[in-house]
Every structure is written in structure tokens, then in C-alpha cells.
Amino acid sequence: MSARQEIVRSSKRAHGEIKVPSDKSITHRALILGSLARGTCLVENPLRSEDTLSTAACLKALGIGIKDDARGWVVEGRGLWGYSVPAQELNCGNSGTTIRLLSGPLAAQDFLTRLIGDLSLSRRPMKRIVEPLSRMGAEVSARDGEFTPLLIRGRKPLKPLVWESPVASAQVKSCVILAGLHAEGKTIYREPFLSRDHTERMLTDCGVVVKTSRGSIEVEGPAQPIVRDWAVPGDPSSAAFFMAAAALLPDSSIRASGLSLNETRIGFFHVLKAMGADLSLENDASRAGGDPVGSVSVRGGRSLKGISIDAGHVVGMIDEIPVLAVLATQAQGSTTIRGAAELRVKESDRLKVLAEELKKMGGDVEELPDGLIIQGPTPLIGQTVRSHGDHRIAMALAVAGLVARGETCIQEAECVDISFPGFWELWGKVVR
């Protein structure tokens, strides 16, 4: 990435009908499930971002044909055990989804794979997948037992597993479930709270029997996904930053259509409404990528109030906590975020970074081991702030800049391309 700065000025309104990028989570999974099916599938309207391109590049290195045409990505699946020995290590870039999800099927391939990533990914915890995959019979090792590079020597077939995860993580869950497709017998995964459920939904659409109950997911292997095409809906996490902008600026109206309205993905919209925002959700009765699809609209002008959220809320809005923290600086009263320790092991330590950067701008923010306490409303003042290479932080700081006095200079602003190519261009069109 080249170093880039963006200047955000205080604004009076955000207005427009917007189209946000396609969903990142669904694009990753459509590529991987397409590779594990037998035959040709079309991933229509995929997100072409740095993270999803990392998944595509890794799959190509494993012998999967992926062609880009006007309709989307055409994937030539080769079945559960169809990956080829890669000629070199697999570079997952900045993408935790790529390395964790691909590790599931790689644990069942009869060869050795080395997976690496960039500096940020090399600091993210991998023990949470090393342990269950090792229990299933694969030989998996990580630097210091925890970090990339990962070395995986697969076992065919894998052993089934009952795994109690201490964290609610869709990436860990998906890793174990995808490995379970290659096991002889029943694999059961349990999590403390329901994380996003795209993998379960999409496997069901591929003909795999997935049994779910509260906090438990079960697959019986070996289970071969059938080939099918995927249409990818808009990403609600990307829309969140524009909805937050509209909620903060009085003379504003933003509408985003074609979004995934999967209940495990729209926790932020429910919280924003609970804070007092004029927000509406409309389901258009269609589906894409296994999810219901519809629109979200926000009108400005209402005062926001502080709110308390716990781990049960956090898991449904894990990517939106940074922009929630910005909203909290302008809300009446105290906002308390607890049960969010997972944010410390994202692309940055988001709790630490949010506290540092919002304090620079005048925010009243207390950092907790597992969250934040934010008092509002407090006037923000434009400053030079850093994204720390974290796309969600960069976009959240852009929202903060809208209500700050003067100019806010966001350093390392190019990182938004990880999930939202074209963010700054769209921002300039709708924010005045």
C-alpha cells in the first residue's frame, strides 16, 4: 500500500441513495465453497477487495480455476480433496478470514502447506484453530504456538470432533465446520454466543445437512457440497459508516439498498435505533448468498442517547464497534461497551486505538480490559489521527471528522481498500 492521507471537514449533512460494496464475508465463503464443490459455479457481484483477492489467489495456487468476467467470478470446483500441492507458500495478506477458513479444508489435504500474511496478520491469534484441527488429526504448527506462519500437514480423512470454543468467532466456527466436511463422522461446534452464520446458511444451500440449535452447529462428514451459483448482497458493515454519518448530521438522509439483512449482521442497526436514531429496515422479500435482502434508511435530526451493550450484543456488531464509539462521543450520557476483548486481536488493537485517537480529538473515553466507557456529548476538535492500518478505524475516524471543529487529517487512509474500495470517492459525493 502507498501512504495516503485524507482530510475530513466538519459537515452539515449527508444525503443520497448509496450502493455499498458487496459483502466480504459471503464473497470469501462463496469462493471457498465453490472450490469444494464439483463443477463450475458463478459468484455474481463479488467484492473485489484486497482481502477477497487474497482468498482467490490462494485458491488459484491450490489448483482451483477462477476466472473474472463481466458477470463475476467463475470458479471451477474440484471436490473436497481436490486441492493441488501449491508451488509456494500461500500469502493470505491482511485477511484473517482467508487464513482461518482455508485452514479447515487444508487440514484434510494429503500434503504440507505453509500459510503466511502481512505484519498485521502475523500478530493475530491462530491457536484457536491450531488446537481443534490438531485434535482432528492434522499436523498443525504456528510460530510460538500462536502466530503465522502456519504449517499444516493434512490428514485424509479427518477425525470428527466436539469442540467447545471459548470465543464467539465466525472464522473459527467456519474453520472447524469446513474441516468437519472432510471428517468421518459427526463434528459438533459450540460457541458462547451466536456469531455470524453465513457458513451454516450457505452449506445448507449447497445440500449439506447442518443441524443448529442455540450455540451448537453439527455436520456429518464426509459431506460433499453440491455446486451452485451465488449472488452476493451488499455489506451491512460497510453501510454502517454512512448510516452513522446521517444519524449525527441534522439535515441528512441516507438510504442503502440491496443489503444483507441477516440478523447476525445487523446488530449495529438495532443499536443505532435504540440510541434514538430515525432508522428503518425494509425487507424486499428476496435472498442472496443465503441471506434475506433489503434496505436501510437513516434520517438525521434526532438526539442520540448513550447505551450499554454486552458480549451478546458485541458479537452481532463486531465490525461496527469503532463507529459506535464515535457516535457515543455525541450521545447524551454514558455509553458502556463490555465483552469486546476480541477487538484487541483484530487488524489493530481496536480498543486501545479508539481510546487513543478519540482522546486526541477531545473525546471522553475510558479504556477497559474488554471494552470502553464513553461520556457524551463532547465537542471534538480536528486533529491528525492514525488509522493504524485498520480499515474500520479509518472509516470510523472519517465519521468523527464530520462533527469535529476544523479539519481532521487521517493518516494511512489507503487501508479502507481492504473492505471498501471506493470509500473515499463515495464519501465525497454524499457528505457535504
C-alpha positions as CSV (number, residue, x, y, z in Angstrom):
1,M,0.0,0.0,0.0
2,S,1.1,3.6,-0.7
3,A,0.8,6.1,2.2
4,R,-2.3,8.2,1.8
5,Q,-3.8,11.0,3.9
6,E,-7.5,12.1,3.7
7,I,-8.8,15.4,5.0
8,V,-12.3,15.4,6.5
9,R,-14.0,18.7,7.4
10,S,-17.0,19.4,9.6
11,S,-20.2,18.9,7.7
12,K,-23.9,19.8,7.9
13,R,-25.5,16.9,6.0
14,A,-25.1,13.5,4.4
15,H,-27.6,12.8,1.7
16,G,-28.2,10.3,-1.0
17,E,-29.1,6.8,-2.2
18,I,-25.9,4.8,-2.0
19,K,-24.7,1.4,-3.2
20,V,-22.1,-0.1,-0.9
21,P,-19.7,-2.9,-1.8
22,S,-20.8,-6.5,-1.9
23,D,-20.5,-8.5,1.3
24,K,-17.0,-9.5,2.2
25,S,-17.9,-12.5,4.4
26,I,-20.2,-14.0,1.8
27,T,-17.7,-13.4,-1.1
28,H,-14.9,-15.3,0.8
29,R,-17.3,-18.2,1.5
30,A,-18.7,-18.4,-2.0
31,L,-15.2,-18.8,-3.4
32,I,-14.2,-21.5,-0.9
33,L,-17.5,-23.4,-1.2
34,G,-17.2,-23.2,-4.9
35,S,-13.7,-24.7,-4.8
36,L,-15.0,-27.6,-2.6
37,A,-17.9,-28.4,-4.9
38,R,-17.5,-30.5,-8.1
39,G,-18.2,-28.4,-11.2
40,T,-18.5,-24.7,-12.3
41,C,-20.2,-22.0,-10.2
42,L,-20.6,-18.3,-10.7
43,V,-20.0,-15.9,-7.9
44,E,-22.1,-13.0,-9.1
45,N,-21.4,-9.4,-7.9
46,P,-18.4,-10.4,-5.7
47,L,-16.5,-8.0,-3.5
48,R,-13.2,-7.3,-5.3
49,S,-11.1,-6.1,-2.3
50,E,-7.7,-6.8,-1.1
51,D,-9.0,-9.4,1.4
52,T,-11.1,-11.4,-1.0
53,L,-8.4,-11.2,-3.7
54,S,-6.1,-12.9,-1.2
55,T,-8.6,-15.8,-0.9
56,A,-8.9,-16.0,-4.7
57,A,-5.1,-16.0,-5.1
58,C,-4.6,-18.8,-2.5
59,L,-7.3,-20.9,-4.2
60,K,-5.6,-20.4,-7.6
61,A,-2.3,-21.5,-6.0
62,L,-4.1,-24.7,-4.9
63,G,-5.1,-25.5,-8.4
64,I,-8.6,-24.0,-8.5
65,G,-9.6,-22.3,-11.7
66,I,-11.0,-18.8,-11.1
67,K,-11.9,-16.5,-14.0
68,D,-13.1,-13.0,-13.7
69,D,-15.7,-11.9,-16.3
70,A,-18.4,-9.3,-16.6
71,R,-20.8,-11.4,-14.5
72,G,-18.4,-12.0,-11.6
73,W,-16.0,-14.8,-10.7
74,V,-16.3,-18.3,-12.3
75,V,-15.0,-21.0,-10.0
76,E,-14.0,-24.5,-11.1
77,G,-14.6,-26.7,-8.1
78,R,-12.6,-29.9,-7.7
79,G,-14.3,-31.5,-4.7
80,L,-13.4,-32.0,-1.0
81,W,-10.0,-33.5,-1.7
82,G,-9.2,-31.7,-5.0
83,Y,-6.7,-29.1,-4.0
84,S,-3.2,-29.5,-5.5
85,V,0.1,-29.0,-3.8
86,P,1.0,-25.3,-4.0
87,A,4.3,-24.4,-5.6
88,Q,5.0,-21.9,-2.8
89,E,3.6,-20.7,0.4
90,L,0.1,-19.2,0.5
91,N,0.1,-15.5,1.2
92,C,-3.1,-14.5,3.0
93,G,-2.2,-10.8,3.1
94,N,-4.2,-9.0,5.7
95,S,-7.1,-11.4,5.7
96,G,-7.9,-13.4,8.9
97,T,-10.9,-14.9,7.1
98,T,-8.6,-16.3,4.3
99,I,-6.2,-18.0,6.6
100,R,-8.7,-19.3,9.1
101,L,-11.3,-20.6,6.7
102,L,-8.9,-22.1,4.3
103,S,-7.1,-23.9,7.1
104,G,-10.2,-26.1,7.6
105,P,-10.1,-27.9,4.2
106,L,-6.3,-27.7,4.0
107,A,-6.2,-29.8,7.2
108,A,-7.7,-32.6,5.2
109,Q,-5.4,-32.5,2.1
110,D,-2.6,-35.0,1.9
111,F,0.3,-32.5,1.7
112,L,2.1,-29.8,3.5
113,T,1.0,-26.2,3.2
114,R,2.7,-23.1,4.6
115,L,0.4,-20.0,5.2
116,I,1.8,-16.5,5.7
117,G,0.4,-13.0,5.9
118,D,1.3,-9.4,6.4
119,L,2.6,-7.8,9.6
120,S,-0.9,-7.2,11.0
121,L,-2.0,-10.8,10.3
122,S,1.2,-12.1,11.9
123,R,0.0,-10.7,15.2
124,R,-3.4,-12.2,15.2
125,P,-4.1,-15.4,17.2
126,M,-4.1,-18.7,15.4
127,K,-4.0,-21.1,18.4
128,R,-7.8,-21.0,18.4
129,I,-7.7,-23.0,15.1
130,V,-4.5,-24.9,15.7
131,E,-6.0,-26.8,18.6
132,P,-9.2,-28.1,17.0
133,L,-7.5,-29.0,13.7
134,S,-4.8,-30.9,15.6
135,R,-7.4,-32.8,17.5
136,M,-9.0,-33.8,14.2
137,G,-5.7,-35.4,13.2
138,A,-3.9,-32.8,11.1
139,E,-0.3,-31.8,12.0
140,V,-0.6,-28.0,12.6
141,S,2.1,-25.7,14.0
142,A,2.4,-22.0,14.4
143,R,5.1,-19.6,15.4
144,D,5.3,-19.6,19.2
145,G,2.3,-21.9,19.1
146,E,0.1,-18.9,18.3
147,F,1.1,-16.9,15.2
148,T,1.8,-17.1,11.5
149,P,3.4,-18.7,9.6
150,L,1.1,-21.7,9.9
151,L,2.3,-25.1,8.8
152,I,-0.4,-27.6,8.0
153,R,0.2,-31.2,7.0
154,G,-3.2,-32.6,6.3
155,R,-4.8,-36.0,7.2
156,K,-7.2,-37.9,5.0
157,P,-9.8,-38.3,6.3
158,L,-10.0,-36.2,9.4
159,K,-11.4,-37.4,12.7
160,P,-14.7,-35.9,13.9
161,L,-14.7,-33.6,16.8
162,V,-16.8,-32.0,19.6
163,W,-15.3,-28.5,20.2
164,E,-16.3,-26.0,22.8
165,S,-15.0,-22.6,21.7
166,P,-14.2,-20.1,24.4
167,V,-14.8,-17.2,21.9
168,A,-17.7,-16.4,19.6
169,S,-15.9,-16.3,16.3
170,A,-17.4,-16.9,12.9
171,Q,-13.9,-17.5,11.4
172,V,-13.1,-20.2,14.0
173,K,-16.5,-21.8,13.7
174,S,-16.3,-21.9,9.9
175,C,-12.8,-23.4,10.0
176,V,-14.0,-26.3,12.2
177,I,-17.2,-26.8,10.2
178,L,-15.3,-26.8,6.8
179,A,-12.8,-29.3,8.3
180,G,-15.8,-31.4,9.5
181,L,-17.0,-31.8,5.9
182,H,-13.9,-33.9,5.4
183,A,-14.2,-36.0,8.6
184,E,-15.6,-39.5,9.0
185,G,-18.5,-38.9,11.5
186,K,-20.2,-36.1,13.4
187,T,-18.4,-32.8,14.1
188,I,-20.1,-30.5,16.7
189,Y,-19.0,-27.0,17.3
190,R,-20.3,-25.0,20.2
191,E,-19.9,-21.2,20.9
192,P,-20.9,-19.0,23.8
193,F,-22.9,-16.6,21.6
194,L,-24.2,-17.0,18.0
195,S,-21.6,-15.4,15.7
196,R,-22.5,-14.6,12.0
197,D,-23.9,-17.7,10.4
198,H,-23.1,-17.3,6.7
199,T,-21.2,-20.6,6.5
200,E,-24.1,-22.6,8.0
201,R,-26.7,-20.9,5.7
202,M,-24.5,-21.4,2.6
203,L,-23.7,-25.0,3.3
204,T,-27.4,-25.7,3.7
205,D,-28.0,-24.1,0.3
206,C,-25.3,-26.5,-1.1
207,G,-27.2,-29.5,0.1
208,V,-25.2,-30.2,3.2
209,V,-27.2,-31.1,6.3
210,V,-26.3,-28.7,9.0
211,K,-28.1,-29.1,12.4
212,T,-28.2,-26.0,14.5
213,S,-29.5,-25.3,18.0
214,R,-28.7,-22.5,20.4
215,G,-25.0,-22.1,20.3
216,S,-24.4,-25.5,18.6
217,I,-23.7,-26.5,15.0
218,E,-23.4,-30.1,13.8
219,V,-22.3,-31.6,10.4
220,E,-21.9,-35.3,9.5
221,G,-18.9,-36.0,7.3
222,P,-17.8,-36.7,4.7
223,A,-20.3,-34.2,3.2
224,Q,-19.8,-33.1,-0.4
225,P,-21.3,-29.6,-1.2
226,I,-23.2,-29.6,-4.4
227,V,-22.3,-26.9,-7.0
228,R,-24.5,-23.8,-7.1
229,D,-24.2,-20.2,-8.2
230,W,-24.1,-17.4,-5.7
231,A,-25.3,-13.8,-5.8
232,V,-23.6,-11.6,-3.2
233,P,-25.7,-8.9,-1.5
234,G,-24.4,-5.6,-0.2
235,D,-22.3,-5.5,3.0
236,P,-24.2,-4.1,6.0
237,S,-20.9,-3.4,7.8
238,S,-19.9,-1.0,5.0
239,A,-23.2,0.7,5.1
240,A,-22.9,1.3,8.8
241,F,-20.4,4.2,8.5
242,F,-22.8,6.2,6.2
243,M,-25.8,5.5,8.4
244,A,-23.8,6.8,11.4
245,A,-22.9,9.9,9.5
246,A,-26.6,10.5,8.7
247,A,-27.6,10.0,12.3
248,L,-25.1,12.6,13.5
249,L,-25.8,15.4,11.0
250,P,-29.3,17.0,11.4
251,D,-30.3,17.7,7.8
252,S,-29.4,14.2,6.5
253,S,-31.0,11.3,4.8
254,I,-29.1,8.2,3.6
255,R,-30.6,5.0,2.1
256,A,-28.7,1.9,1.1
257,S,-30.5,-0.9,-0.7
258,G,-29.6,-4.4,-1.7
259,L,-28.0,-5.2,1.7
260,S,-27.8,-8.4,3.6
261,L,-30.3,-8.2,6.4
262,N,-29.1,-11.4,8.1
263,E,-29.9,-11.0,11.8
264,T,-26.4,-12.0,12.8
265,R,-25.1,-9.0,10.8
266,I,-27.4,-6.1,11.6
267,G,-26.9,-5.7,15.4
268,F,-25.5,-2.2,14.8
269,F,-28.7,-1.0,13.1
270,H,-30.8,-2.2,16.1
271,V,-28.4,-0.5,18.5
272,L,-28.4,2.8,16.4
273,K,-32.2,2.8,16.6
274,A,-32.2,2.1,20.3
275,M,-29.9,5.2,20.7
276,G,-32.7,7.2,19.2
277,A,-31.8,7.4,15.5
278,D,-34.6,7.7,12.9
279,L,-33.8,4.4,11.2
280,S,-35.9,2.0,9.2
281,L,-35.2,-1.5,7.8
282,E,-37.2,-2.8,4.9
283,N,-37.0,-6.4,3.7
284,D,-37.7,-6.7,0.0
285,A,-38.6,-10.5,0.2
286,S,-35.6,-11.5,-1.9
287,R,-32.5,-13.5,-0.9
288,A,-28.8,-13.5,-2.0
289,G,-25.9,-15.5,-0.7
290,G,-28.3,-17.4,1.7
291,D,-29.4,-14.1,3.3
292,P,-32.6,-12.0,3.3
293,V,-32.0,-8.8,1.4
294,G,-33.4,-5.3,1.8
295,S,-32.7,-1.6,2.5
296,V,-31.7,0.5,5.5
297,S,-32.5,4.2,5.8
298,V,-31.5,6.8,8.3
299,R,-32.7,10.4,8.7
300,G,-30.8,12.9,10.9
301,G,-32.2,15.4,13.4
302,R,-32.8,13.3,16.4
303,S,-30.7,13.4,19.6
304,L,-28.9,10.2,20.4
305,K,-28.6,8.8,23.9
306,G,-25.9,6.6,25.5
307,I,-26.4,2.9,25.6
308,S,-24.9,-0.2,27.4
309,I,-24.0,-3.2,25.4
310,D,-22.5,-6.6,26.5
311,A,-20.9,-9.5,24.8
312,G,-24.2,-10.8,23.5
313,H,-24.6,-7.6,21.5
314,V,-21.0,-7.2,20.5
315,V,-20.8,-10.5,18.6
316,G,-23.6,-9.2,16.2
317,M,-21.8,-5.9,15.5
318,I,-18.1,-6.8,16.0
319,D,-17.1,-4.7,12.9
320,E,-19.2,-1.7,13.9
321,I,-17.9,-1.1,17.4
322,P,-15.4,1.6,16.1
323,V,-18.2,3.7,14.6
324,L,-20.4,3.1,17.6
325,A,-17.7,4.6,19.8
326,V,-17.7,7.7,17.6
327,L,-21.5,8.0,17.9
328,A,-21.1,7.7,21.7
329,T,-19.0,10.8,21.9
330,Q,-22.0,12.8,20.6
331,A,-24.7,10.9,22.5
332,Q,-26.3,12.2,25.7
333,G,-25.0,10.4,28.8
334,S,-22.7,7.4,29.2
335,T,-22.1,4.5,26.7
336,T,-20.6,1.3,28.1
337,I,-19.2,-1.4,25.8
338,R,-18.3,-4.6,27.6
339,G,-17.4,-8.1,26.4
340,A,-15.5,-6.8,23.4
341,A,-12.0,-8.1,24.2
342,E,-12.0,-9.7,20.7
343,L,-11.4,-6.2,19.3
344,R,-7.9,-6.4,20.7
345,V,-6.9,-9.0,18.2
346,K,-8.3,-7.5,15.0
347,E,-6.3,-5.7,12.4
348,S,-5.3,-3.4,15.3
349,D,-6.0,-3.4,19.0
350,R,-9.2,-1.5,18.3
351,L,-10.0,-0.7,21.9
352,K,-6.6,0.9,22.5
353,V,-6.6,2.7,19.2
354,L,-10.1,4.0,19.6
355,A,-9.3,5.4,23.0
356,E,-6.1,7.0,21.8
357,E,-7.4,8.6,18.7
358,L,-10.7,9.8,20.1
359,K,-9.0,11.3,23.1
360,K,-6.7,13.2,20.7
361,M,-9.9,14.8,19.3
362,G,-11.3,15.6,22.7
363,G,-13.4,12.6,23.4
364,D,-14.0,11.4,27.0
365,V,-13.1,7.8,26.6
366,E,-12.0,5.3,29.3
367,E,-10.4,2.1,28.1
368,L,-11.4,-1.1,29.8
369,P,-9.8,-4.6,29.5
370,D,-12.8,-5.7,27.5
371,G,-14.4,-2.5,26.3
372,L,-14.8,1.2,26.6
373,I,-16.8,3.8,28.6
374,I,-17.6,6.9,26.7
375,Q,-19.2,10.1,28.1
376,G,-21.1,12.4,25.8
377,P,-21.8,14.7,24.2
378,T,-18.3,16.2,24.0
379,P,-17.1,18.6,21.3
380,L,-14.5,17.1,19.0
381,I,-11.6,19.1,17.5
382,G,-10.0,18.2,14.2
383,Q,-6.5,16.6,14.6
384,T,-4.1,14.5,12.7
385,V,-5.1,10.9,13.6
386,R,-3.9,7.5,12.5
387,S,-5.8,4.5,11.2
388,H,-3.0,2.2,12.4
389,G,-3.6,0.4,9.1
390,D,-7.1,-0.7,10.2
391,H,-9.8,-0.1,7.7
392,R,-12.7,0.0,10.3
393,I,-10.7,2.6,12.3
394,A,-10.1,4.8,9.3
395,M,-13.8,4.9,8.3
396,A,-14.8,5.5,11.9
397,L,-12.4,8.4,12.2
398,A,-13.9,9.9,9.0
399,V,-17.3,9.9,10.8
400,A,-15.7,11.6,13.8
401,G,-14.2,14.3,11.5
402,L,-17.7,15.3,10.3
403,V,-18.7,16.6,13.7
404,A,-15.2,17.9,14.7
405,R,-14.3,21.6,14.6
406,G,-11.8,22.3,11.8
407,E,-10.0,19.6,9.7
408,T,-9.3,16.0,10.6
409,C,-6.3,14.5,8.8
410,I,-6.5,10.7,8.6
411,Q,-3.2,9.0,8.0
412,E,-2.8,5.6,6.4
413,A,-6.2,6.1,4.8
414,E,-5.5,3.7,2.0
415,C,-6.3,0.8,4.2
416,V,-10.0,1.2,3.5
417,D,-9.4,-0.8,0.3
418,I,-9.2,-3.9,2.4
419,S,-13.0,-4.0,2.6
420,F,-14.4,-0.9,0.9
421,P,-12.7,0.1,-2.4
422,G,-14.0,3.5,-3.5
423,F,-15.0,4.5,0.1
424,W,-13.4,8.0,-0.2
425,E,-15.0,8.7,-3.6
426,L,-18.5,7.8,-2.3
427,W,-17.8,9.7,0.9
428,G,-17.1,12.8,-1.1
429,K,-20.3,12.5,-3.1
430,V,-22.8,12.1,-0.2
431,V,-21.2,14.2,2.6
432,R,-21.5,18.0,2.3
